[in-house]
């Protein structure tokens, strides 16, 4: 069952990339199960995504990218995740990763993007040990949940840099968070991603051992921008959240479609097919409302923040809080919707050869990501009550 009405008319569709995402739906869907089994996106899907430009939605136009608006990115990720949650998840993380380019010098940007085959990855958490040395840093450490780490061409790893025994500080005395940009030969992937949901995302650990990273590839997380177009003023943490939520929306839409197909075919113990039962009709209606309302709030919050970005140096805290709330709420609503569809599908939903059980596992995996965790409601409440601390505000 396909419902093209899920894209509301007021939202400008990101042609031609949305058409590309729709065109790739059969391929993405076909490789979802093998991707889960192999714990990484299938290579034919990777190549098709690269050829279509879907890994380059946030790469600067000046370096061959598409530089879409965040709202357009949401729509594309949603469509990819409808075919496979792990694929949408990977493209979303890669898309967000490219925002670290905003503070890098031109030679590094050329190195990252010029071949047109770049796939980015990013772990923003400040881990490892980075010691300042002449010309750069020496980096050692291990970072978890590095989505697309097996297929990326470069990765940005969060760290704190020490000059001797002293960690570098911001003017307000807080540790200064940095990102080190590494190419694929400078880190190792460790096989740790054995999970029940989003298994195909390949979110393995990465490890770095005493690697010299040139100074040009070490940048403060909040350093002044070298890319001055509006996209690179958009907050990276907010984009991370809303693209996670976009993947969830795709899962929700697919669950409703799968349930519709199941309900048309499955005989009911109470007579007729499942679709003839009042409970099925009620619950699919509820699920439709949950997914659509979560989507509407997300699109509204992202569109408002994007409008505020035009001509501004940064997105204010009000918009960042609303995107945090919208993303968290969208994931919560979609999770409830998928759970309804799973439950109403009965034993069929549990069968390993039915897509519903994977959708159920994938959506619950999304809820575990810190970017859309229910803890975010607390941060929103602190903002509403004027008790949000500056350090937390920076991460919204």
ABEGO torsion letter per residue (X at the ends): XBBAAABBAABBBBOAAAAAAAAAAAAAAAAAAAAAAAGBBBAAAAAAAAAAGAAAAABBAAAGBAGBBAAAAAAAAAAAAAABAAAAAAAAAAAAAAAAAAABBAAAAAAAAAAGABBBBBBABBBEBBBBBBGEBBBBEBBBGBBGAAABABBBBBBBBBBEABBBBBAAGBBBBBBBBBBAAABBBBBABBBABGAAAGBBBBBBBGBBBBAAABBBAABBBABABAAAABBAAAAAAAAAAAAAAAAAAAAAAAAAAAAAABBBAAEEBAAABAAAAAAAAAAAAAAAAAAAAAAAAAAAAAAAABGBABBBAAAAAAAAAAAAAAAAAAAAAAAAAAAAAEAAAABAABAAAAAAAAAAAAAABAAABAAAAAAAAAAAAGABBAAAAAAX
